[in-house]
Amino acid sequence: GLGYVKSLNLSLAEATIDSINELQHQLDFQNHLMIRGIWEIYGFIPEELVSENNYIQLLLLVHPQKNWDIPSYHTTYSKLLLPEVKAGRMPAKTYALFYDNILAKIMQKPQLYGTNKMYSREEGKVLPPLIGDLEKANQAREALGLPTLKEGEYRLAD
């Protein structure tokens, strides 16, 4: 996807690009509020009900609005969605991906579950997830019903 974006030679005025970006942010916000309302009333939409494009729920979770308080967002949505995992509506892996993605990619912290591989520009390759503590990660994974991490499937933070 990045190669495609870089290959485009858009000659739009900066004001036009800003306007398009603002419209996209508004649409993203509206979609987020709509899915949040669905989750609060009905819970996470299980794949059995909506198999096609079910991944969009995760996409909305891992792309919070730029002006939001991210630690609060992370805590609030973790509390909202963990019961959905326990109820069997939300896959444990989806929850862990959301949780780790916000920690690692937005908050720049080690992951808890070790689910998000990270691309290293310096090394030019995808690296195993960076976690803070193997024992804690495996306990958290077991609590969700995920298999424990094995050697080579993670990196430890300094």
N, C-alpha and C positions, 0 to 999 in steps of 0.2 A: 503494500500500500504506500509506503513512504517513497519508493522509487517512482510510483505513478504520480504522486503529488508533485515531486520534484521535477518530473518531466513536463508538467503543464507550464506553459508560458502564458499566464493570465495577464492581460493588459488592462485590468479593471483599475479604476481610480481607487486610492486608499480609502476615501470616504464611502465608496460603494462596498468595498470589502468589509469595512467596519459595520456598515448597515446590515450586510448579510450575516455577519457573525452575531450581531445583536439579535436579529430575528431567530437565528439558530439557538441562541441561549434562551430566548423566551419560549421557543417550542420545547426545548429540553426540560425547562422548568415546569411547563404545563404537563408534559408527559410524566415527569417525576411525581408531581402532585396527584395525578390521576392514579398511577400505580400505587402510590402510598395509601390513598384512600381505599383501594381494592384490598391491599394487604391488611389494613386496620379492620375492615369489615369482614372479609372472607378468608384472609390468610394468603400466604404465598400460593400462586397458581401452580398446581402440580402439573408435571409433564403429561400425565394421563389425560388431563383436560385440554391442554393446549400444547401439543407436541411440536408443531411447527412454530419457529421463532420464539420458543420459550426462553432462549438465551438472552432475550431483550431485557428480562427482569434483572439479570446479572449486570448487563451493560449499564442500565440505569443506576444500579447500586454503586458501581465502581467509578462513575463519573459524576460526582457531586458538583453542584454549582461552585464556581471559583470564589465567590464571596461568602460562602458558608463557613461556619466555625467547624472545622474538620474534626477535631477531637470530640466535640459534642455530637456531631453527625455519626461518627464511628460508634460511640457509646449508645446513642439512641437507637440506631438501626440494629446494633448487635442485640440489644434487649428485645426489640420488636421481632427479630427474625430467629433467634435461637429457639424459642418455643415452636416455630414452624418446622425446624429440623426435628425436634422431639416428637412432633405430631406426624411426621412423615411426609409433609407436603413439600418441604424444601430439602433438596439433596444436601447431605452433609458437606460434600465437596464444593457445592455452590456457595454455601455459607462460609466455608474456610477460604475460598478464593476471594470473596468479598472482604472478609476480615483482613487477610494478609495483604491484599492489593492496596487497601487504604493505608495500612501500616507502612508498607515498604515503598510504594510508589508516590504517595502523597505526603505522608508524615516522615518519610526517610528514617524509619526504625526497622529493626529486625522483625521478621515475621514470627507469628506464634505457631501456625500450623505447618509452615513450610510447603506451601502449595504453588507459589508464584515463582517460576524461573525468571531470571533477570538477564537482560541482554547487556553485555559489557562492550562498550565502544572501544575501550582500550585493547581488549583481547579479541574483539571482532567475533564473538560467539555468545551463545546463550549459556549461562552458568546456573548451577543448582541454586535453590532458594537460600537466602541468608537468614539464619535463625539465631536467637539469643541463647537458647539453652536446649540441648537435645532432650533431656529428661522431661522438662516442662512441655516441650513440643509434642513428645510422644504421649504424655498424659492427656494433653488437650485433644490430640487426634483420637486416642482411644475413647475419650468421653463422647466424641461425635460418631464413633463407629468407623473411623478411618484407620487404615493400617499404619503401623509405626514406620518411621523413617529409618532407612538402612544406610550404611556407609556409602558415600558417593551420591546420595540423594539430597544432600544439604551441605551448606557451608556454615561454620560458626562465626558469629560476629566477634570482633576483637574486644 
